[in-house]
Amino acid sequence: MRRREADHPFYRPLWIRVCLTGVLLAWTALEWANEEPFWGIMTSAAAGWAI
């Protein structure tokens, strides 16, 4: 049976999930601030998935 990424033991602690989401949101803001729309969209999608 296939496991989901969210079920992996690495993501079990809340602080890891919060840090990962925060880093992705910061990275998204950085890409949009540098006027990089492609990477802004990509990191926005990753942050959305993390949320």
ZIWO-V302081 format. One record per residue. RES is the residue in one small letter. PHI is phi as a letter, one per 20 degrees, with the letter a starting at -180 (none if undefined). Layout:
{{RES	PHI} {RES	PHI}}
This chain:
{{m	none} {r	e} {r	e} {r	e} {e	f} {a	f} {d	e} {h	f} {p	g} {f	f} {y	e} {r	f} {p	f} {l	f} {w	f} {i	f} {r	f} {v	f} {c	f} {l	f} {t	f} {g	f} {v	f} {l	f} {l	f} {a	f} {w	f} {t	f} {a	f} {l	f} {e	f} {w	f} {a	f} {n	e} {e	l} {e	d} {p	f} {f	f} {w	f} {g	f} {i	f} {m	f} {t	f} {s	f} {a	f} {a	f} {a	f} {g	f} {w	f} {a	f} {i	f}}
